[in-house]
Amino acid sequence: MRLLLTEAMGERLFPNWAMLDDTAPSQFWSAQDVVKGALETASPEELRAPFVRLAAANPG
């Protein structure tokens, strides 16, 4: 595991979700994308986007 982005957040994206024992949804990067270096070349916006989409799909 490697930290790719750290920044201050104004609010929690998932205030009511503990995220324990949950699998990553398919809207995150595939194993092939990771091997090809997608995370190392992603912009901060690209790194944040799957989490923002997940939070929008699971409000509250």
DSSP file (Angstrom, degrees, kcal/mol; ACC not computed):
  #  RESIDUE AA STRUCTURE BP1 BP2  ACC     N-H-->O    O-->H-N    N-H-->O    O-->H-N    TCO  KAPPA ALPHA  PHI   PSI    X-CA   Y-CA   Z-CA
    1    1 A M              0   0    0      0, 0.0     2,-0.4     0, 0.0     0, 0.0   0.000 360.0 360.0 360.0 138.4    0.0    0.0    0.0
    2    2 A R        -     0   0    0      0, 0.0     2,-0.5     0, 0.0     0, 0.0  -1.000 360.0-121.6-137.2 137.3    1.2    3.5   -0.9
    3    3 A L        +     0   0    0     -2,-0.4     3,-0.1     1,-0.2     0, 0.0  -0.667  32.0 171.7 -77.1 123.6   -0.2    6.9   -0.2
    4    4 A L        +     0   0    0     -2,-0.5     2,-0.3     1,-0.3    -1,-0.2   0.647  63.3  19.4-106.9 -21.7   -0.8    8.7   -3.5
    5    5 A L        +     0   0    0     42,-0.1     2,-0.4     2,-0.0    -1,-0.3  -0.978  54.4 179.2-153.0 134.6   -2.7   11.8   -2.4
    6    6 A T        +     0   0    0     -2,-0.3     2,-0.3    -3,-0.1    -3,-0.0  -0.991  21.3 142.5-136.2 130.2   -3.2   13.6    0.9
    7    7 A E        -     0   0    0     -2,-0.4     2,-0.2     0, 0.0    -2,-0.0  -0.985  50.8 -91.1-160.1 157.6   -5.2   16.8    1.3
    8    8 A A        -     0   0    0     -2,-0.3     2,-0.4     2,-0.0    -2,-0.0  -0.490  37.9-151.8 -73.2 142.1   -7.6   18.5    3.7
    9    9 A M        -     0   0    0     -2,-0.2     3,-0.1     1,-0.1    -1,-0.0  -0.938  14.1-148.9-117.2 139.7  -11.3   17.7    3.3
   10   10 A G  S    S+     0   0    0     -2,-0.4     2,-0.3     1,-0.2    -1,-0.1   0.782  84.1   3.2 -74.8 -27.8  -14.1   20.0    4.2
   11   11 A E  S    S-     0   0    0      0, 0.0     2,-0.2     0, 0.0    -1,-0.2  -0.981  86.0 -90.9-153.4 158.6  -16.4   17.1    5.0
   12   12 A R        -     0   0    0     -2,-0.3    -2,-0.0     1,-0.1     0, 0.0  -0.546  24.4-150.2 -72.8 135.7  -16.4   13.3    5.2
   13   13 A L  S    S+     0   0    0      1,-0.2    -1,-0.1    -2,-0.2    47,-0.1   0.833  95.3  28.5 -72.8 -32.3  -17.4   11.6    1.9
   14   14 A F    >   +     0   0    0      1,-0.1     3,-1.3     3,-0.1    -1,-0.2  -0.613  69.6 164.8-129.2  70.4  -18.8    8.6    3.7
   15   15 A P  T 3  S+     0   0    0      0, 0.0    -1,-0.1     0, 0.0    -2,-0.1   0.766  79.4  36.0 -64.9 -26.2  -19.9    9.8    7.2
   16   16 A N  T 3  S+     0   0    0      1,-0.0     2,-0.5     2,-0.0    -2,-0.0   0.179  98.1  91.1-112.2  18.0  -22.0    6.7    8.0
   17   17 A W    <   -     0   0    0     -3,-1.3    -3,-0.1     1,-0.1    43,-0.0  -0.955  48.6-169.4-122.0 118.3  -19.9    3.9    6.4
   18   18 A A        -     0   0    0     -2,-0.5    -1,-0.1     2,-0.1     3,-0.1   0.736  25.5-148.4 -75.2 -23.0  -17.2    2.1    8.4
   19   19 A M    >   +     0   0    0      1,-0.2     3,-0.8     2,-0.1     2,-0.4   0.641  40.6 152.8  63.7  17.8  -15.8    0.5    5.2
   20   20 A L  T 3   -     0   0    0      1,-0.2    -1,-0.2     3,-0.0     3,-0.1  -0.645  68.9  -6.1 -81.5 132.8  -14.8   -2.6    7.1
   21   21 A D  T 3  S+     0   0    0     -2,-0.4     2,-0.4     1,-0.2    -1,-0.2   0.699  96.4 138.4  60.1  23.6  -14.6   -5.9    5.1
   22   22 A D    <   -     0   0    0     -3,-0.8    -1,-0.2     3,-0.0     2,-0.2  -0.807  50.1-129.7 -97.8 140.0  -16.1   -4.2    2.0
   23   23 A T        -     0   0    0     -2,-0.4    -4,-0.0    -3,-0.1    -3,-0.0  -0.542  32.4 -97.3 -83.2 154.9  -14.7   -5.1   -1.4
   24   24 A A        -     0   0    0     -2,-0.2    -1,-0.1     1,-0.1     4,-0.0  -0.547  41.9-120.8 -71.4 130.0  -13.7   -2.3   -3.8
   25   25 A P    >   -     0   0    0      0, 0.0     3,-1.7     0, 0.0    -1,-0.1  -0.253  26.4-104.5 -68.0 162.3  -16.5   -1.6   -6.3
   26   26 A S  T 3  S+     0   0    0      1,-0.3    -2,-0.1     4,-0.0     4,-0.0   0.573 110.0  80.0 -67.3  -8.9  -15.7   -1.9  -10.0
   27   27 A Q  T 3  S+     0   0    0     23,-0.1    -1,-0.3     2,-0.1     2,-0.1   0.542  81.3  81.5 -78.2  -3.3  -15.6    1.9  -10.5
   28   28 A F  S <  S-     0   0    0     -3,-1.7     2,-0.1     1,-0.2    -4,-0.0  -0.314 101.6 -66.2 -86.4-179.1  -12.1    1.8   -9.1
   29   29 A W        -     0   0    0     -2,-0.1    -1,-0.2     1,-0.1     2,-0.1  -0.371  49.9-120.1 -73.2 145.8   -9.0    0.9  -11.2
   30   30 A S     >  -     0   0    0      1,-0.1     4,-2.1    -3,-0.1     5,-0.2  -0.360  26.6-109.0 -76.1 163.3   -8.7   -2.6  -12.6
   31   31 A A  H  > S+     0   0    0      1,-0.2     4,-2.4     2,-0.2     5,-0.2   0.878 121.8  54.2 -60.1 -37.3   -5.6   -4.7  -11.7
   32   32 A Q  H  > S+     0   0    0      2,-0.2     4,-2.0     1,-0.2    -1,-0.2   0.908 106.7  50.3 -64.4 -41.8   -4.4   -4.3  -15.3
   33   33 A D  H  4>S+     0   0    0      2,-0.2     5,-2.6     1,-0.2     4,-0.3   0.907 110.7  50.0 -61.6 -41.7   -4.6   -0.5  -15.0
   34   34 A V  H ><5S+     0   0    0     -4,-2.1     3,-1.5     1,-0.2    -2,-0.2   0.927 110.0  49.6 -63.5 -45.3   -2.7   -0.6  -11.7
   35   35 A V  H 3<5S+     0   0    0     -4,-2.4    -1,-0.2     1,-0.3    -2,-0.2   0.860 107.6  55.6 -61.8 -35.5    0.1   -2.8  -13.2
   36   36 A K  T 3<5S-     0   0    0     -4,-2.0    -1,-0.3    -5,-0.2    -2,-0.2   0.497 123.7-104.6 -78.0  -3.0    0.3   -0.4  -16.2
   37   37 A G  T <>5S+     0   0    0     -3,-1.5     4,-1.6    -4,-0.3    -3,-0.2   0.672  70.0 146.1  93.8  17.9    0.9    2.6  -13.8
   38   38 A A  H  ><S+     0   0    0     -5,-2.6     4,-0.8     1,-0.2    -4,-0.2   0.855  74.1  49.5 -58.2 -36.3   -2.4    4.3  -13.8
   39   39 A L  H  4 S+     0   0    0     -6,-0.2     3,-0.3     1,-0.2    -1,-0.2   0.872 108.7  51.8 -73.3 -35.5   -2.2    5.3  -10.2
   40   40 A E  H  4 S+     0   0    0      1,-0.2    -1,-0.2    -6,-0.2    -2,-0.2   0.793 116.9  39.3 -70.7 -26.8    1.3    6.8  -10.6
   41   41 A T  H  < S+     0   0    0     -4,-1.6    -1,-0.2     2,-0.1    -2,-0.2   0.483  91.2 112.8-101.1  -3.5    0.3    8.9  -13.5
   42   42 A A     <  -     0   0    0     -4,-0.8    -3,-0.0    -3,-0.3    -4,-0.0  -0.393  64.6-126.4 -72.1 144.6   -3.1   10.0  -12.3
   43   43 A S     >  -     0   0    0     -2,-0.1     4,-2.2     1,-0.1     5,-0.2  -0.379  31.7-101.5 -77.9 165.6   -3.8   13.6  -11.4
   44   44 A P  H  > S+     0   0    0      0, 0.0     4,-2.1     0, 0.0     5,-0.2   0.889 125.8  52.7 -55.1 -38.8   -5.2   14.5   -7.9
   45   45 A E  H  > S+     0   0    0      1,-0.2     4,-2.1     2,-0.2    -3,-0.0   0.904 108.8  48.8 -64.6 -40.7   -8.7   14.9   -9.6
   46   46 A E  H  4 S+     0   0    0      1,-0.2    -1,-0.2     2,-0.2    -4,-0.1   0.854 111.7  49.6 -67.5 -35.0   -8.4   11.4  -11.1
   47   47 A L  H  < S+     0   0    0     -4,-2.2     4,-0.4     1,-0.2    -1,-0.2   0.867 115.9  42.7 -69.6 -36.1   -7.4    9.9   -7.8
   48   48 A R  H >X S+     0   0    0     -4,-2.1     4,-1.9    -5,-0.2     3,-0.7   0.799  95.8  80.7 -78.9 -31.0  -10.3   11.6   -6.0
   49   49 A A  H 3X S+     0   0    0     -4,-2.1     4,-2.7     1,-0.3     5,-0.2   0.825  87.3  51.6 -53.8 -46.8  -13.0   10.9   -8.7
   50   50 A P  H 3> S+     0   0    0      0, 0.0     4,-2.3     0, 0.0    -1,-0.3   0.885 112.1  48.5 -61.4 -35.1  -13.9    7.2   -7.8
   51   51 A F  H <> S+     0   0    0     -3,-0.7     4,-2.4    -4,-0.4    -2,-0.2   0.885 111.0  49.3 -69.9 -39.3  -14.4    8.2   -4.2
   52   52 A V  H  X S+     0   0    0     -4,-1.9     4,-2.2     2,-0.2    -1,-0.2   0.917 112.7  48.2 -64.8 -43.4  -16.6   11.2   -5.1
   53   53 A R  H  X S+     0   0    0     -4,-2.7     4,-1.8     2,-0.2    -2,-0.2   0.915 112.3  49.1 -62.5 -43.3  -18.7    8.9   -7.4
   54   54 A L  H  X S+     0   0    0     -4,-2.3     4,-1.0    -5,-0.2    -2,-0.2   0.906 111.3  49.2 -63.5 -41.9  -19.0    6.3   -4.7
   55   55 A A  H  < S+     0   0    0     -4,-2.4     3,-0.4     1,-0.2    -1,-0.2   0.888 110.4  50.9 -64.7 -39.3  -20.1    8.9   -2.1
   56   56 A A  H  < S+     0   0    0     -4,-2.2    -1,-0.2     1,-0.2    -2,-0.2   0.842 110.6  49.1 -67.6 -32.8  -22.7   10.4   -4.6
   57   57 A A  H  < S+     0   0    0     -4,-1.8    -1,-0.2     1,-0.2    -2,-0.2   0.674 119.3  39.0 -78.7 -17.7  -24.1    6.9   -5.2
   58   58 A N  S  < S-     0   0    0     -4,-1.0    -1,-0.2    -3,-0.4    -2,-0.1  -0.519  82.3-176.0-131.0  64.3  -24.3    6.2   -1.4
   59   59 A P              0   0    0      0, 0.0    -3,-0.1     0, 0.0   -45,-0.1  -0.232 360.0 360.0 -65.1 151.2  -25.4    9.4    0.3
   60   60 A G              0   0    0    -47,-0.1   -46,-0.1    -5,-0.1    -5,-0.0   0.456 360.0 360.0  80.6 360.0  -25.7    9.7    4.1
